[in-house]
């Protein structure tokens, strides 16, 4: 259907493609992946004619209908539903011809025009456009609004609806999930499955790629390699190829061992709740794909502060909102080791809840209480936008800690892929993704004990998303997360809360249940119908719960200390110089220490499991 033949492209003095040949078959679904700057969007612009190449480099039929998701939408007076309908330009032209024929009384043409209009499903076009808008999160009241009444993000959704409205044999979607919430992404992936044409998709959302594509085009080293299967299968193939190099294989084994150790510990602690078990499966999947990311430029952790409070922060009968109440009589406590994901439609109050917990938004009624040792790490687009553009990445970290040397700060920033002169570049030169990475670096440096994160993966590429997922997995503090990235959610949280209709309720299910709920608009199971976050108050249970949480926190602290000691003992035993030394008793002492620590860890893990089981019974 479409083919590239020995494609060459140089932009700004940089070679993007060299001798590239690729064939896209009819009905093929292809995901384009590669590092930023590898040429994904440029490839789209070659197809649309916005970038000129040798005419022999690209071939497709002149009758091929191509729809392309534009990135910019003007804020005009055009009515929203009319803008979406204009995606089907042929229908619009026929409608104009019908009006002109009626006006000039050319009745001999009307029958033919109406027949053509009917053959193109013109009579259902209004209904189709409305369904597209509703699926992407608009309300019926939005249909007649003008484009200039919408924010940039909502205009981007209108542009996506217009693209989906356009009849096409080949659809080009460049980051279509930007500006979409989870509900809209679930709807869109389901819509794409019913699309009958071919698809070229650029996305940094791995779950969305897995849902939508059957092949992966990997843009790498000025070339494009086509792999069968979805993104998860591509990662496995990539890992196998990397393993062909011995030094890569050794690094892979370390990553796998690290992930296996983490999974073993999490399994010992996981409850039988559906999302906790889903997280076990997500972590097992992480073990499989970890070897594919050993060449990632990112390597960082988010350490937590030693001091904690229980609870860290709590809302008591709190009315939340701005001028009017959005969330009513909310009772919610964030305790150490809580890992919560927020679900719910756009505009339901997820960001309002996070801002209220942070303290950026004053509550209207009720109380907000914070622990004496509360230390919040807060990420939102607002935090990114508030970075001092006149400063450098180096300056931002240096002002947090004047005692660190230049080398220490450079080493730290290197984990977030700020290398060489980049650490001294002014922030105003940074891309959206680079600003987001710096915001994470600032948060991690301050050692929070609770992370409140509102859409942290916006602007992040695939490798940084993976690194963030790993960092959140190993973070020992509490997490409250809003994200449209299903992989991040399923891998890092244990419990979901639904924010909808002014309430915050426990969602008794996992993301598959939530997907069914969104697509069918039915509750996944009877338990999820109305299970409030705070049940009727039982003061005896509250005392027991508080004591258990304190006990669990103490055990976790002991486990962390024991694991650090065990890691040190393992490192010492792995040191080749130890076995060439004449001092043999050192080896025996280290082995003895290793065995003792392993035994202590197993005992502590059993204590944790018993305490957690008691906690589950009190909560049920």
N, C-alpha and C positions, 0 to 999 in steps of 0.2 A: 504493500500500500504506500509506504514511504521509505526511502532509502538514502543514506549518506554514502558517498563514494569518494574515498581518499580525501576527506574533508581536511582543509587547512584553515586555521584562524589565528591571527595575531591581533591583539587589542592592546593599545597603549605600550607597545614594545614587548609585550609578554605573549609567548606562544601558549595558546589555550588548547588547540587541537592540532595534531600532526598525523596526517595519513590515516584518518579515522573512517572506517566503513561500518555501517550498521543498518539493519533492515527491521522496520516495524511492520508486523503483520496485522491484517484486519482483525479486529476484536481483541488484540493483545493489550494487556494491562502492564505497563512498565513504570517502575519507580526509579527516578534518577537520584543517585546518592553520590556524595563526594564532599571534600572539604570546601569551605567557603572560598570562592575565587577559582574553583575548578572549571567553571564554564556552564553550569546547569541552566541558568537563566539565559545566557548567551545562546545556548542551543535552541531554546524556545524562540528567541528573536531571529535566529537564522530561518526557522520554519515559517514564521509570520512575515518574513521579508524586511524586518526592521534592521537587520544586519545583513549586508550583501556579501556573498561569497561567490566563488567561481560557479557558474550555472551548471556545470557538470557534477558539482559536489553534492547536489540535492535534487532528488527527483520524486515527483508524485503527480497524480492525475489532476488536471485542471478542474475536474468535477468534485474533487475531495473537499468536503465541508469541514472547516477547521474552526473550533471555538477556542478562544484564548482568554484566560482570566487576567484582565488588566489590574494593575496595582493601585492606580489613582482614580478617584471618582470626584468630579467637580461638584461643588455645593451650589446647585442651581435651583430654579423655581419649579423644575419638572416634578410631577407627582410620582410618588414611589412606585405604585402599581403600574403606571404607564412606563416608567423606566425599565422595570422588569419585563414587561410585555415587549418592549422594543428589542429584546434579545432575538425574537423571531421576526427579523426584518422583512422576510417574504410575506408573512401574514399582514404586517403593518402596511406594506405596499398594496396588497390586494384590498385591504379595507379602504385605503385612499382611493383606489380605482373604482370601488363600488360607490363611494360617496360622489365621486366626480360623474360617474355614469348616471346616477340617480338625479343629480343636479342638472345635468345637460339632457336628461330624458333619453339616454341611449339604451333603451330597454332591451334591444337585441343583444347587448353585451352582458346584461345583468345576470341572465341565467347561467352563462358560462363562468362568470366571476364567482357567483354563489356556489356553483358546483366545485370549482377549484378551492374555494375557501373551506367548504365542507370536507373535501378530500384531505386537507391539511389539518383537520381537527380544529378548525378555527373557532367553532362554537364552544369548545372546552378550554380555550386558551386562557380566559379570565380565571377559571377555576384552577388551572394548572399553575398560573402565576401566584395565586393566593396560597396554594398548598406549599409552593417553594418558600414563600415568605414566612409562613407559619412554621415550617420545618426548621428554618434558620433562626427562629426565635422572635420574630415580629408578632405583634398583636393585630387584631383586625382594625383597631383604631389607627394603626400606622399606615394602612393602605393608601389613604388620601392625603398623607402629609407630603410636603415638598422635600426635596433632597437636602436643602439647606437647614432643615429642622433636625437633621440627624448628625451625630458626632462622626468623626472620621472612621471609627471602628464599625459603626452601623452602616455607613455608606459602603464600606468594604463588603459587608454582608449583602447589601443590595446588588453590588456588582457581581458577587458570586451567584446570586439568584438569577440575574440577567444572563450570565454565562450558561447556567444550567438550562435556562429557557431556550437557548439557541439550538436548533437542530444541527447535529454535527456527526461526522464520521470519525473525527479525531478530536479529542478534547485535551487541551493543555492547561493543567492546573499548577500554578506556582504558589506554594505555601497557602493552600486554601483554608487551612485551619487557623491561620493568624486571625485574631480578633473573634474567634469562635469560642464559646464555652463548651463544656463537656457534652451537654445535652444536644447542642447543634452538631457537634462532631459525630456523635453516635447516629444522628439522623442522616448526616451527609454520607457516612460510610455505607449506610444501608441503601441510600439512593443510588450511589455509584454502582452497587452490585446489580441494579436493574438497568443500568445504562448499556445500550446495545452496541456502542461504537468502541473504538480503540482509545486508550488513555495513556498519556504521559504525565506523570505526577512527581512534583518536587515537594518533599516534606521532610521535616526533622522529627516527626511523630512516628515512632516505630510501630506502635499498635495500629495506627491509621494506615500505614504502609502495608502491614500484614493483612489488614482487612480488605484492601483495595487492589493490590497488584499480584501478578503471577510471575513477573520477571523483574530483575534488578539490573539497571545499567549503571555500572560503577565507573565514574569519571576519575581517572587516576593517571598521573604522569603523562599528560597530554593525549591520553587515549580513552576509549570507552570499551569496557568489557561487559558482555551481556551474560547474566547468570539466571538459570531457571529457578523458580520458586520465589517465595516472599522474602522480606528482609531478614527474618529470623534464620531462614535456611542460608541466605547469603553470608550471615555472620559466621555460621559453622564452617562454610567453605573457606572463608577468609582466614579463619583461625587455623585450619588445616594447612593452608598455604604458608602462613607465617611460621608454622611449626617446622617447616622444611629447613629453616635456618636454625642451627643448633643453639645460638645465643637466645633466639626468640623462644625456642622450646623450653629452655631453662627458666626464662622469665614467666612463660605461661604456667609452668608447673607451680611456681611460687604463688601466682594469682589464684590458681585452682585450689591449692592447699589452704590459702587464706579464706577463700569463699566456703570451702568444705567445713572448715573449723567454725566459721560463723553460722552456717546452716545447722550444724550439729547442735550448737548451743541454743539457737532459736527454736529448733524442733523440741528440745527438752522443756522449753518454757511455754510454747504455743498452746493456747486453749483450743477447744474443739469448735469454737465459733467459726462460722463460715468464712469470714474475711481473714481470720488468723490462719486458717488452713489454705486459703487462696494465696496468702503471702508466702507460705511454705513452698507452694508450687512455683510462685514467681521467683523465689530465691534459688530454687533448683534450676530454673531456667537461666538465672544469672550465672550460675556455676558453668553452664554449657557455653555461654557467650563470652565469659570473662577473657579467654585466650585471644579473642578477636580484637581486644582493645589494649594490648600491651604496647602498641605504638602510639597510644594517645599522648598528646602533649600536656595533659592535665594529671596532677597527682597531689591531692590535698585531703585533709580531714577537718572536721569541725569539732574541736575539743570543747568539753563542757566545763563550767566552773566547778570547783570542789564543793562550794557551799550551795545547799538547796533549802527550799521551804516546802511544806506540804499543807495545803495546796500552794502552788506557785502563784496562781491568780484565779479569782472566782467572781462570778456574777450572781447576785442574789436578787430575785424578783425584779430584774432590770428591764426597763423599757429602752430600746435602742433605736436610734435614728438621727435625723437632722432636725428639720422643723417639725416633722410629724413622725409618729412611731412606726417603724418598719418591723421590728421584732418585739413581741409583747411578753412581759413577765418571764424573762429568760433566767433559768437557774443552771449554771454551768461552772464546773471546777476543772482546772487543768492541773494535774498532779505529775510528779516526777515519773518518767517512763511512759506517760500517755502518748499514744501515736494515733492521731485522729485526722481523718480526711473529711472535708465538707463537700456534700453533694447538694444539688438543687438548681433550679432554673436561674438564668441570668436576671439580675435585679431583685432576687428574693431576699438578699441581705447578707450574703457570705462575707463580702468585703466590709460591710458595716459591723458585723460581729467581730472580725479580726481587729479593725480599728478601735473598737470599744475595749477589747481585751488589752490592746497595746496601751491604751490611754490617750490616743490621738483624738478620739471622738468622745466627748463627755456624754455620759448616759443621761437620759431624760428623767427617769425615775428609778428608784431602787438603789442598789449598792454595787460598787466594784471594789473588791478587796485584794490586795497583793501581798505576797509573802515578803518577809523582811529581806530575804536573800534573792528576790526575783531579779533575773538578768535576761532581758528579752533580746533575741536576735530577730529583727523584723525586716522582711523583704517584701517590697511591692514596687510597682512601676514608679510610684511617687518617690521612693527612696533613690531609685536610679536617676530620676529627673533632678533630684536635689543635690547630686554630686557637684562639688565646686569645679566648674569647667576650666577655671584658670589654673588649677593645681595639677600635679602629676600623680600617677599611681604611687610612686615612691613617697611623695609628700603626704598622701592620705594615710599611709601606714605609719610613717615616721611620727606624725603628730599624735598617734595613738600610744606610742611608746618611744620616748626619747632615748632610752637606754640601749636600743638595738643598734648594731653597727650597720654600715652600708651593705656589707656582704650578707648579713643575716636577713635584712629586708629584701635584698635582691633574690636570695634563695627562697624566701617565703613566697614572693610574687611569682617566681618561676613556676611554682606548683599550679598557678592559675594561667600559665602560658604568657606571662609578661616577661619577655626575654630581652637582654641587651639594652639598646637605647629606648626600647618601648616603655620602660619603667619611668623614663624622664620626659615622655611625650605629654603634651597638654591634653587634658581630658576632652576638650572640645574637638579633638581630632579622632576620638574613639568612635567605633561603630556602636550600635545598640547592644550587640552581644558582648563587646569589650567592656562597656559600662556595667552591664549586668554582672560580669565576672569580677569586676573590681568591687561592686557592692557585696558580693559573696565573700570576697577576701577580707573586707572590712568587718563583716559580721563574724566570720570564723575567728578572726584575730582577737575578738573581745570575749571569747569563751562564754557564750550564753548558756543558760540552763533550760530555756524554752525557745523554740523556733516557731515563729508565726509567719507563714509564707503564703503570699497571695500571687498565684500564677508565676512561679519562679523560673519556668522554662521558656518564657517568651524571649525571643531573640537568640536562644542558645542552639548551637549545632549539636549533632548527634553525639559526638565524643564528650562534649561538656555535660550534656544531659546524663550520659552514662556515669561520668565522674561524680556528678551531684547525687545521683541515685546511690552510688556506693558510699559516699560521704554521709548521707542521711541514714543509711542502714546502720552504720557503725556509731552514729551519734547517740550518746547515752542519755541525753536530756529528753524533754517532752517536745512533741511536734504537733502543730495544728496546721493543716495544709489544704489550700485550695489550688487545684490544678486541672487543666484539661488533658494532661499527659497521663493516660491510663497506666502505662508501664511504671512511671514514678509512683503513682498512688498505690498500685497493687504490690509494689516491692518495698514500700516504706511505712505503710500505716496498718494498724491492726483493727481499727474500728471506724465505721462511717456514721456521720450524723447528716440527716436531711434538713436543709434549711428551706422552708417553703411555707407560704400562707401565714407568715408572722410567727412561726414556731421553729424550734430546733429540737428534732426528735431523732432517736436512734434509728438508723436504717439497718434492719436485721438481715443482712445479705452482703454479697460481694458485687464487683463491677458487672459481672454477667447478669446478675439479678437486676441491677440498676439499668442496664441496657434494655432488658426485656420490659422493664417498667416504663422507660422513656418511649420505646417503639410501640408498645401496646397500650400505654397509658393506663396500665393496671398495676396494682401493688403486687410485688413478687411473692409474698406469702402473708398469711394472716397475721403473723407476728409483727410484720413491718408496718401494718396499718397505722397504728398509733401507739408507739412505745416511747413514752417521754424520756428525755434525758434524766430528769429527776423524778423519782417515784415518790409516793407518800412517805413522809419523814418517819423513820424509825430510829430514835435516838440511841438505842442499844447497838443497832447495826452500824450507826455512824461511828461510835466509839471503837467497835471492833475493826471496822474498815480502816480507820485512822491508824490504829495500832499495827494492822497487817501491812499497810502501805509503808509505814516507817520501818517495819521489819524487812520488807522486800527491798526497800532502798538501801538498808544496811547490808543485806546479803549481796546486792549488786555491787556495792562499793567494795566489799571484801573480794568478790569474784574478779573485779577489775584489777585489784592489787595482786591477787594470786596469779592471774593471767600474765600480768606484766613480769612477774618474777619467773614464771614458767618460760615465757618468750626469751628472757635473758639467759636462762639455763640452757634452752635449746640452741641459742646462738653460740654460747660458749662451747657446747658439745660439738657443734658443727665446724668449729675453728680447726683447720688442719694443723696449726702449730701446736695445739694441745697434745697431739699424738706423737709429735717428734721430740717433745720435752722429756727430760729425765725424771721429772717430778710426777710419777704415776698416781700417787694418792689423790691428786686434784681430780682426775677422771672419776675415781670411785665416789668422791664426795659429790661431784656434779650429778652423777647418775642417781645417787641416793636422794639428793635434793629434788631432782626431776620427778622421781617416783612419789615422793612425799607430797609435792605440789599437785601432781595429777590426782592423787587420792583426796586431798583437801578440796580440790575443785569439784570432784564428783560428789562429795558430801554436801558442799555448798549448793550445787545445782539441784540436788534432791530436796534440800531445805527450801530452795526457791520454788520448786515445783509444788510442794505441799502448801506453802503459803499462798501461791497463786491460785491453786485449786480452791482453797478456802475463800479467797477473795471472789472467785467466780460464783461460788454458791451464795455468798452474801449479796452479790449484784443481781443474781437471777430472781 
